[in-house]
Amino acid sequence: MGTYLNPGNSGFEEIRQSEYVDKTGLIRLINQTIGTKQKLTCISRPRRFGKSFAAQMLRAYYDCTCDSHFLFDDLDIAQSADYEKHLNQYHVIYLDITGFISRIKRCRGDIADVPDHIVEAIKNEVIALYPNVSPNEPLSACLKNCVKATGRKIVFIIDEWDAMIRDAKFNLTAQEQYLNLLREWFKNGNFTSDVVAAAYMTGILPIKKDGSQSAISDFDEYTILAPDSFAEYTGFTEREVQTLCKSHAMDFAEAKKWYDGYFFDEIGSVYNPFSVMSAMRRKKIKSYWKKTSSAEALQTYVDMNMDGLQEDVVRLIAGEHIKIDTDSFENDFETFKSKDDVLTLLIHLGYLAYDEKSETARIPNEEVRIEFNNMLRKGRHLKLMELIRNSDQLLKDTIQGNAAAVSRAIQTVRDSAYAPTYYNEEQALRSTVRSAYITCVDQYMKIEELPTGHGIADLVYIPLRESSLPALVIELKWNKTAEGAIAQIKERNYPAILESYGGEIILVGVNYDENTKNHTCKIEKLVKTQASSAPTAQIPTTR
């Protein structure tokens, strides 16, 4: 066994020694491509979504120099009709491109030399394992002779294939050298059909649309925007997370709030695998995002503030879905022509989830929302900082019952770029109020249209654990009255949903009058008697 040629199954064996969620159905999809015109597959996913685990699994399954029955016989793929047909039947070339780049950087070498290092490493192993192959021939000829001598084609597995494109983004020579190597393997009529059984490449970014990466244009591509048949293997499904939570005695509802949010029509909810498994192992549901990636990139992109990007970020943090055009993105880290390009990149990086049908983006879950919250607080733009300061004061005024100040604060947001352009319905008012209360995102759990009592509350903010803040129940009206909003909260007993909540509850009624173009507000506080947990006493405050 070698390091790059036929590396064996030890990597997947280590994975199987720990708790493993069966994703071997992915092998079935790759098996269907072997020996066909669709044998070249490129998968792009955010970091922390199990790309390397999948690569280790594939190399263990296909490698002809080991017997992997003990790793797969009890898994889903063993039920496939072609399980034995392809198990351990091919040579495997397995490359983690980041490893080669790290070695070059450590030795202070030129990144343009990475392709030559890859060729040398593979060729040395081919010659060592198959001495009859002539060392004087180029690598492609060596591999072709190896296949001819053994009767076994090669499955190429390339992890982080786009690392060279990302790390050498300003070094066109290095990129061209690397792409020429891929072209030699996968776009070569004298090599590809004779040598390549299948290829599986993973990375963060999709293939560039401008043709500069034509070396891999023959690959069938499955991105986070449209994973299609690979959707189930993008992350953990809801059923898988429910099973994990049950076996680890963890709260599934909490896990869903923190790690769910990526959704595909084919399978429904998809969860972040790294964070879910970290939570199960540590018996603690919290953010594990910071352990694997930095928010610095997010801060950099948002600070660009292209076409009012920051206003959209505020809306995203407030819980809105933003319409986005993903077609113009050129699949790199430096070519941004509009804010849609930046938002599309954030989808590929996992910061946003994308709905293909509605063509909208949103913040997927609490874990990612924390990263946005941190970014928002560290923003270097005066307008954004002013919004946060005003929102902090708005929350204080709400708690103190200063309805006049709350009305003015909402009016200020309405007159800013953070409100919808078309202010013509209650949904626009809801959007404005969400932005006004943006400071609540890292102190409260926000629930919209919450079924409670005998109706549906527009907005409910429930304090996070270990907080002395009151809960907020907000009812919105359009061309009616703030008093009517408060009356509806009481008549329909909206606070009943907070019966088990032991703290103070503040009722907020907000109305917008199209004739006067003004917002009005009424605030009341509910307190609980000692004899009952239900809120009873009503104390009106300033209007």
N, C-alpha and C positions, 0 to 999 in steps of 0.2 A: 504494500500500500504506500501511496505517496502523500504529499501534502496538498497538491493541486490536481494531480491525476490519480483517480481512484483513491480518494482519501478515506474510504471505509465508512463505518456507521457509528463510530464512537460519539460523535456530536449528538446524534439523535438518541443514542443510548443514555447519555447524560440527561437529556430532556425527559425521557421515559422514567428515569429514576425519581423524578419529582412528579407532582400532580400534573396530569396532562389532559387537556381538553381535546378530544379527537377531531382533528381537522384533516384526516387522511382522505376525505372525499375530494380534496384538491388533486390528489394523485390521479384519480379517475379522469378528471378533466384533461390533465396533461397526457395521460395514456391515449386518449381519443385523438390527440394530435400527432402522435408518433407515426412517421412515415407518410404524412400528408403534407399538402401545401400550407397547412395551418400549424406547422410544427414549431414555429417561432412565437413565443409568448412573452410579452412585457407587462409587468404589473407595477403600478406606482401607488404608493401608500404613504401616509405620514409616518414619522418615527413613532416607535412604541406600539406598532400595530402588527407585530409578529412576522415581519418579512424574513428575518434571519432564521427563525424557528422553522418556517416553511422550507427554506433552502436546505437546512440540515436534514429535514425529513425526506426531501426529494433525493438528496445525494445518498442517503442510507438505503432508500428503496431501489434505486437503479444500479448502484455500484456492483459490478460483477466480481469483485475480489473478496466479497464477504457474503455471509448467509444472514439475512435479516428477518427470517421467519419469526424469530422470537420477539422481534420488535413490532411486527405488524399483524400477526395471526389473530390477535384479539381485538383488532381495530376495524373500523368501518370498511376500509379498502379491501379487507380479506373477503368480504361478501361480493366483491365485484367479479364478473365472469372472466375478466382478463387479468386477475390478480397475479396468478402464477406465470402468465405469459411474459410479463415485463419485470417481475421481481428479480433483482440482481442479474440482469441480462445485458447490461451496457457498460462501456467505459464511461466514466464521469470526469469531466473537468469542472472543478469547483473553485471559483475565485471570489474573494471578498476584496473589492477594489480599494476600500479604505485601508486595508492592511498594507498594500503596496505603497499607497500615498504616505502613510505614517512612517514607513521605513525610509522612504526617500527624504522626508522632512527631517527625520532624526539624524540622518547622515549628511544633512545640508546639501543634498543633491538637487538636480534640476527635475522638476515635475514632468518635464517633457520626456524624461527617460523612463517613466513608469511603463509604457508599452513594451520597451525593450526588456525591462526586468521581468515582465509577465512572460514574454516569449522565452527568455532564457530559463526561467524557473520551470515552465512546462516542458521544454525541450530536454532539460537535464533529467527530469523524471521519466520521460518517455524512453530515453536512451538507457537509463539505469534499469528500468523494469523490462524493457524489450531490447536486449543488446543487438539483435539482428537489424534494427533500424539504423541507417547510416547517419552518423553525427554531422556529416558535411552538407546535408540537405536542409532547406528552410523548414520551419516548424510545420507549415501546412503539408509539405511532402512527408515529413515524419509521421504526422497524424494519419495521413492517408494510407501510408504503408502499414501503420499499426492496425488500422481497421481491416485492411486487406489480409494481413497475416493472421489476425485473430477471428475474423468473421463477425466482429461486434462493432456497431457504430457507437458514436459518442453522444451523451447527453451533456450539454453545456448548462451549468448553473452559475449565474453571475449575480452576486449580491452587491447592492449599492452601485449598480452599473453607472449611474449618473454622477458619482462622486468626482470623477475626473472633470466632468463638465462644470460642476459647481466649484471645485477647488481651483481649477485653471480657467476661470471665467474670463480673465483678461489675457490669457496666454493662448492665442489661436493656434500656435505651432503645436503645443501640447495636446490640445483638443483634436487637431487634425491627425496627429500621430496615433492617438487612441482610436479615433473613429476609423482610420485606415485598417487597424488591426481587426476591429469588428467587421469591417467590410470584407476583409480577407476570409473570415469565417462564415459570415451569414449572407453575403451578397456576391457569391463567387460560384458561377455555374460549374466550375471544375472541382469544387470542394464541397459546397453545402449539401447537395443532393447525395453525394457519395459517402460523406463522413458524418453529417449531423443527423442523429435520430430525432432530437428535439432540443430546444433551448428554452430556458426559463430565466428571465432577467427581472430583478426587482430594483426599485429606486424610489425616490421621493417625487421627482418631477417627470411628467410625461415627455415624450419625444418632441423636439422642437418642430414647429409648424413651417418654419421658413426654408426647409430643405437642407439646412446645414448638417443635419444628422441623418442624411439619406442612407448612411451605412446600415441603419436599422429600420428603414422605412418598410421593410417586408414583415415586420413583427405585427402580430395582432395585439392591440393595446387595450388594457383594462385599467382605467384610472379611478380615483376616488370619486370623480364626477359621475362616472357611468361604469360600475364594476360588472354589470350584467351577470353572467353565470358564475362569476367569482365573488359575488356579493356575500355569500355565506362565509367565505374565508377571509373577508376583510377584517373581521374582529369576532368577538363573542356574540352569539345570538342571545335573545332574552331567555329562552329556555335553558341555555347553557349556564347563564348567570344565576338563574333561579336554582338550578341544581347545585351550583357551587355554594351559594348562600345557605341553602338547606344543610349541606354536609358540613359547613363551617359554623353553623349557628349564627349567621350574620343577617342583619336586617336588609331584606331585598329592596324595600322601598327607598332606603338610604342609598344603597348601591346604585339604584336606577337614577336617583337625583344627581349623583356625583359623576357617573361614568357613562350613562346612556346619552342619546341625542343624535347619533349618526343613524340615519334611516334610509333604507332602500326598499322600493316597492316589492322586490322579489322575496324579501325575507322579513321585513319589518325592522325593528330596532337592532342596532349594532353597538356594542360596548367596547371601550378601550381595554384590550387584553392585558397590557402591562399593569395598568392601575388596578384592575379587578383582581389580578393574581397577587399584587402587592398588598392589597387590602385583606385578602383572604389569609395570606401568610402572617401578616402582622396583627391581624384581628382588630384593625382600626380603619374605618372609612374616612379618608381625608384626601387632600390633593397630593398625588405622587408625580404630577407633571414636572415640577421643578427639579426632580431627581434626574430627569432625562433630557431636558432641553431648557433653553434660556428664553426669557421674554424679551431679551435685547432686540432680537430681530423684529418682534411685534412692535416694540416701541419705535424702532427706526422707520418701519413702513408707515405707521400711523402718523408719525411726526412729519412725514411728507405732506400730509393734508391736501392731497390732490383733489381738486373738484369738490372740496367740502367733505373729504373723507371722514374727518373727525366728527362731524355732525352725524354721519351714518354710524360710526362706532358708538356714539352715545345712544342712538336708537337701538342698536344691537344689545348693548348692555342693559338697556331698559326692558328688553325682552321682545323687541320687534323683529320681524322678518324683512330683509332688505332685498329688493329686486336687483338682480345682477346679471350682466352679460359676460359669460365666461369665454365666448368665442374669440375675443381679441387678444387674450393672454398668449404670450409667445413662449411659455414654458421655460422661463429662466428667472434669475434673481435680479436682473438689472434693467430689463426693457419694460418700462411702465409708461403707457400712453394715457391711462385714465385711472380713476379710482377703482373701476371694475377689475383692472388687471391686478391691483394690490389685493383686493378682496378675494380674487380667484386664487392668488398665491396662498393666502391665509387658509383657504379651503384645502389646498394640497398639503399644507403644513399641519393640518389638523386643528387649527384654531377656530374654524368655522365649519358647520355642516351645510350641505347643499341639498335642496329638493329639486330634482330634475324636472318634475311636472310643473311646479309653479315658478321655477327658475329663481328661487330665493335662497338667501343665505341667512344663517342664524348662529348664535353661540350655542353649542350643543348641550352643555351641562355645567354643573356647579364648579367642577375642577377647572375647566377652561375659563369660566366666568371670573374666577379669582385672578387669573393671569391678566385678563382685561381690566379688572378693577385696579390691580397694582399699577398697570400701565397708565390708567386714567389719572391716578393720584400723582404719578411722576411726570405727567405731561408738561411740556415746556412751552405750551402755547397759552397766551394770556386769556383768550376767550374760553378755553377749556378749564383753566384754573378758576376763572370767575364763575363758571357754571357750578363747579364743585363747591366753592365757597358759598354761593347763593343757596345751593341745595342743602348744605349743612345748616344754614340759618333757617331755611324753610322747615326742616324737621324740628328744630328747636321751637319755632313759632307754633307749629302744629301741636307739639306736646304742651306748650304753655297756653294753648287755646286762643292765640292771636289770629282770629279769622281774617281780619283786614289785611294783616301782613301776608298771610297765605294767599289771599286773592291777588295781591300785588305781585307776589313772586310768580304765580302761575301766569299772570298777564305778561310779565317780563319774558318768560320762556316763550309764550305765544308770539311775542314780537321779535323773537330771535330766529336764527337759522336752525334751531333745534326742534322747531315745531313743523308740522306738515305744511306744505305750500298751500294746499286747498283745505281751508278751515270751514267745512260745511256740514259736518255731522258729528255725532257723539264719538265715533271712533277717532276722529282727529283730536277731540278733547282728551280722550283717553291717552293718546300718544303724547300729548303735551304734558299731562299730569305725570306720566311715567318718567319723562325727561326731567321734570321739575323735582321729582323725588329720587333722582339718580343716586344720591348719597346713600340710599337705603340698600343698595344692591349688595354691599359687603357687611350689612348689619341685620338684614331681614331676609326671610324667605317670602318671595312675592308670588301670590296666586291670583290669576285673573279669572273672572266669571266663575267664582266658587259657588257650587250648589250648597245652600245653607238655609235653615229654617223653611220658609215657604217661597223662596225665590233664589235668585242668583246675584251674589255680591259682585260689583264691578272689579274692585281691587281690594285685596286683603294682604297686609304686610304682617307677618308673624316673626317676632324677634328670634334670632338664632339662640342656641343654648348659651347659658351662663351670661344672659344679658338682662339689664334692669330696664330696658326700653319698653314702652307700652306697645300693644298691638294696634294696628290701624285698620279700620274698615271704611273704605272710601266708596261712596255712591256718586255717580255722575249724572247730570241732567242737561238737556239741551232745550233752550227756550222755555224753561219752567222755573223752579225756584230751588235754592239751596235748602230752604226749610222743608220743601217737599222731599228732597233727597234724604234728609235725616228722618223724616216721618216714615218713609218707605223702609229704611233700615230697621226701625222699631216695629212697624206693623208686620213685617215679614220675618222678624226675629232673626236677622242675619247673624248677630253675635252668638247664636246657639252653637255654631260650628266650633266656637272657641270655648265651649263649656269647661273643657279640661285644662284650659290655660289659666294659670293662677295670677297673672299680672293684670295691670290696668289695660282697659280697652278704650281707644279713642275713635269716635265716629266722626267722619268728615263728609260733608255734603258740598259738592261743587256744581255750580250751574253756569252755563254760558248763554248770554242773551245776544242773539244776532242783531237785534235792533240797536242796542246800546253799545255793542262790541265789548262788553265788560264781563268779567268773571265775578261771581259772588260766592261766598263760602260761609258755612256754619259748622261749628265744631262743638261736640258734646263729649263728655267723659262718662264711662260706665265704671262703677265700682261694684265689688262683690260683697255680699253680706257674709258674716262669719258662719252663719248657719247653712248657707248654701253656696255651691260653687257657681251658680248661675248669676250673671250680672243683673242687678236690680235697680239700684239707685242711679238716677240720671241727673247730672249736674251740668246745666247749660253754661257755656262760656261765651266769650266775646264774639260778636258777629261781625 
